[in-house]
């Protein structure tokens, strides 16, 4: 079947369109920084001077020191590149047993506990005696005479 052009089917230019909305939506390209991967460099100065293209980020591994550097260039030629420095720190893996609290180191024998309690009791008794001695000394030592009222 031949496909003929029907002028009444499509809106004519210059005539108002009815029940149709024309939207000129241009998809805005979303700019994302692209990663350039890892590069090994001899020192920090070399990484700082390394050229990075617009919209890219490069990560450097220092061969002589435990550092990682990241240099990122924005999308504008007027932007200054950002340079970040990270120190690498080695961490030991934790096993399931080392994460549990060690109860053995916190436990003491019954005799040791009893001795600690007795020592604490003695210290408390000493402190009480000292406080009593201090309060006895601070009491006034003069007596009130009863027969000399001059009211």
C-alpha positions in Angstrom: 0.0 0.0 0.0 1.5 3.3 -1.0 2.2 5.8 1.8 0.8 9.2 0.6 1.4 12.6 2.4 -1.7 13.8 4.0 -1.5 17.6 4.7 -4.4 17.5 7.2 -2.8 14.9 9.3 0.3 17.0 10.2 0.2 20.5 11.6 0.9 23.2 9.0 3.6 25.8 9.7 2.0 29.2 10.4 -1.2 27.7 11.7 -1.9 27.4 15.4 -1.7 23.8 16.6 -4.5 22.4 18.6 -4.2 20.0 21.5 -0.5 19.5 20.8 2.4 20.8 22.7 5.8 21.0 21.2 8.7 20.7 23.6 12.2 21.4 22.5 14.0 19.5 25.3 17.7 19.3 24.7 19.3 16.7 26.9 21.9 18.4 29.0 25.0 16.4 29.1 26.0 15.8 32.7 29.7 16.4 33.2 31.5 13.8 35.3 35.2 13.7 36.2 36.8 10.8 34.5 39.3 8.7 36.3 42.7 8.2 34.7 43.7 5.2 36.9 46.8 4.7 39.0 50.3 5.8 38.0 53.5 5.2 39.9 55.6 8.3 40.3 59.1 8.8 41.8 58.0 11.6 44.2 55.4 14.2 45.0 56.8 16.9 42.8 56.5 14.7 39.7 52.8 14.1 40.5 52.2 17.8 41.1 53.7 18.7 37.7 52.0 15.9 35.8 49.6 17.3 33.2 46.0 16.2 33.6 43.3 16.8 30.9 40.2 18.9 31.5 37.5 16.9 33.4 40.0 14.1 34.4 41.4 12.8 37.7 44.6 10.9 38.0 45.7 8.9 41.1 49.5 8.5 41.8 51.3 6.0 44.0 54.6 7.3 45.3 57.4 4.7 44.8 59.6 6.1 47.6 57.1 7.1 50.3 53.8 5.7 51.7 51.7 8.3 49.9 48.9 8.4 47.4 48.2 11.6 45.5 45.1 12.6 43.5 45.2 15.4 40.9 41.9 16.5 39.5 41.3 19.1 36.8 37.9 20.8 36.4 36.0 21.3 33.1 37.1 24.9 32.6 40.5 26.0 31.5 40.4 28.7 34.1 40.1 26.2 37.0 43.1 25.4 39.0 43.7 21.7 39.5 43.1 20.2 43.0 45.9 18.1 44.5 45.1 15.8 47.5 47.7 13.9 49.4 46.9 10.7 51.4 49.1 8.7 53.7 49.0 4.9 53.5 48.8 3.2 56.9 49.0 -0.6 57.2 46.3 -2.2 59.4 46.5 -5.7 60.7 43.5 -7.9 60.0 41.4 -8.6 63.0 40.4 -12.2 63.7 37.1 -13.3 65.2 38.8 -14.3 68.4 40.7 -11.0 68.9 37.4 -9.0 68.7 36.0 -10.9 71.7 36.8 -9.3 75.1 39.4 -11.2 77.1 37.7 -12.3 80.3 40.8 -14.1 81.6 42.8 -11.0 82.0 40.1 -9.3 84.0 39.5 -12.1 86.4 41.3 -12.5 89.7 41.3 -15.2 92.3 39.0 -15.2 95.3 41.9 -14.7 97.7 43.2 -11.7 95.8 39.7 -10.2 95.8 39.3 -10.8 99.5 42.7 -9.1 100.2 41.7 -6.1 98.1 38.5 -5.7 100.0 40.3 -5.9 103.4 42.8 -3.3 102.3 40.0 -1.0 101.2 38.2 -1.5 104.5 41.4 -0.5 106.4 41.8 2.6 104.3 38.2 3.7 105.0 38.7 3.2 108.7 41.9 5.3 108.6 40.1 8.1 106.7 37.2 8.0 109.2 39.7 8.3 112.2 41.4 11.3 110.5 38.1 13.0 109.9 37.0 12.5 113.5 40.3 13.9 114.8 39.9 16.9 112.6 36.3 17.6 113.7 37.4 17.2 117.4 40.1 19.8 116.9 37.8 22.3 115.3 35.2 22.3 118.1 35.4 25.4 120.3 37.1 24.8 123.7 35.8 27.7 125.7 33.1 27.2 128.3 30.1 29.4 128.8 29.9 30.9 132.3 26.4 30.4 133.8 26.2 32.9 136.6 27.1 36.2 134.9 24.1 37.2 133.0 23.9 41.0 132.7 20.5 41.3 131.0 
